[in-house]
Amino acid sequence: MKKTIYGILLLVLGISVKAQNNHSFFIDQDWEKARDLAKESNKILIVDFYTEWCGWCKVMDKNTFSDSTVLAALNKDFVGLKLDAEKGIGVDVAMKYGVSGYPTIGYFYPSGKPIAIWSGYCEPAVFLQNLDSIKSRAISGIDFYPGVSSNLNLDFPDFFLKANGKNGKRKYPDEKTLTKWLSKNDVMNEVGFRVFQRFSFLLNDSMQNLFTSLMPEYNKQFATEEVYSVGRDLIFMQLNKATSANDTALFNEILHKAPLYCEPGKSEDLKADLRFQYYQDTKDYAHLVPMVEERFGEQSEGERYLLNNIAWELVENCSDKALLERAAKWMAKVIVAEPKYNYIDTYAWLLYKTNKLELAKEVAERAINVAKNEGKNAAETEKLLELLKQ
């Protein structure tokens, strides 16, 4: 069974050790107070951008910001601030630093200059690694954002402001409006970059080419990871065209120019991600399954979620018994590490489709029992049991 979560999983999840409430570390909504305290104490300012509707923000509060080791590290070297990105000054700060997905964590020098803006949920172990990386950056003293001014209130176009309203009330520009603004305005500044970044998914071919041509200059003004993140968005938009048409020639062209869209030394990783997406979207399971086995040998919680989703896709769309057996093999490991109903149900269906009927019945019955304990609806598995009785 395919599991539903709050959004697309971008980062690997993990298990945390619960500790004291984290709110005593974070200043609430007071941007100036937090900046002043960071400057006075000569500590790095860490800003947790969140929204009321963000499920993963709540998970990060519960798992990561309540972890005793994380809190100790934060209290030692950081000043913390929580900003609701849809209220008050949080809106202005989020727009200035290109925050539109949540949770996002911003890191700033004591002077107020940004060090990094990183999006996505992090389990405690990964978050601690991030803190170490940020401290190393801070020691270097490098200005990672020379193109970012100290001015908080920037002259964003009206359509940018409307797109940063509350969830459900955001209004995005049409392609014509966006193209006109990008064509007629100086975009070699932080407003121009933020417009490209915010609306990368709306760029037509001409504007995509414009951004690509400006990437070398943007890399001098903004953190390269942010610039290449937009580049990554653009090349995956191009990939969508190849997958929609199942166009292998176009796909190979995209692979060839991948180095233009990523940081030096990371082109092979980007190519692997493109191949993975292409094979999945075109249902080329003969190529996808070996990639899955190679990439997800170490099973973290997040990887198990992805493995289950891919395995369920095979249940629904694949008739190749050998590939289904390979998926069953990795799901057998998944349910040992994490015996959740969704995962056990997927494994039972794989066994059924590979004609291991007795074991499928046994696993299906186990799945139903687990579903009862988890308060889940076991209709999918009950359907399987009916098939097994025929």
C-alpha positions, 0 to 999 in steps of 0.5 A: 500500500502506498503511504500518504504524508504531508508532502514529498519527502525531500530529506531522510527521516530519523528517530529522535530522543525526546527532551525538554520543550524547545520553545525556551531556546527560540525567541518568538517572532521578534526579528530585531531582538534576535538579531541584536542578541546574536550580535551582542553574544557573538553567536550565529542566528538560526531562524526557523521559518514555519507556517501554522499549516506545515505538518513537517514543521510540527514534526521537526519541533517534536523530534529535532528541536526537542532532542537533548543533544540538538538543544545542547548544541543550539544553546552553546553556539546559536541564538534561535528565532521562530518566524511565522512566514505568513504573519507580520515581519515573518513575511518580509524576512521570508520574501527577502531570503527566498523562503517559500517551502517549510520548514526552512532554516536560515543561518546568519552571522552575528553581523546579520549577513546570511550564511545559508538558507536550507529547506526541508525536514531534518532528523536530529543526526542530520541536523547536528551535521548541518550545525557543524557545517554552519559553524565551519562556514561561520569560522571561514568568514566568507560572504556567501551572499555578497548580492544581498543587501541589508535592506529588509523591505525590497521593491518586489513586484506586486505579483511577488507579494500576492504569491507570498500570502497565506496558504490557500490565498496565494495568487501566482502570476501568469506566464505572460506577466512574469515574462514581461517583468523579467524582460523589462527589468534589471534582474541582476540584483536580489529582487531579480534573483528572487523572482526567478527563484520563486517562479522557476516553475512558470518560466517559459523556454526563453526565460529558462535560457535567460536564467541559465545564461545568468547563472555564472553571475548569480553564483558570484552574488548568491550562495551557489547552492541556491542558484543551482537549486533553481537550475535543478528545477529547470532541468527537471522541468525539461525532463518532464517534457522528455518523460511525457513524450517518452523521448529517449533522444531528448532525455539523452540531450538533457543528461548531456547538459546536466553539468550546466545546472549543478555545482562542479563535481556533482554532475554524476549525482544529478544525472543519476537523479534524472535517470531515476526520475525518467525511468520511474515516470516512463515505467522503465522498471528494468532500469529502475529496480537496479537503481533502487537496489544500488541507491537504497541499500542502507535503509533509513526511515525515509528510504523505507518510505521511498522503497515502499512507494516504488514497490507499490508502484510495481504491484500496480503496474509491473508484470515482470515476475523477476522484478517483483521478486526483487522488490519483495526482497527489499520489502522483506527487509523493510518490514523487519526494520519497520513493521508498519501496516502499509509496508506489510501490506505491500509485501503481501501483495508482492508475494501474491503477484509472485505466486508465493500464495501461502506466505502471502496469506500469512503476511496478509493476516499479519498486516490486518492485525497490525492495521487494527493496532494502528487504527488503520483501514485494512480494506486493501489487505482484506481484498487480497485475502479474498483473492487468495481464497479463490 
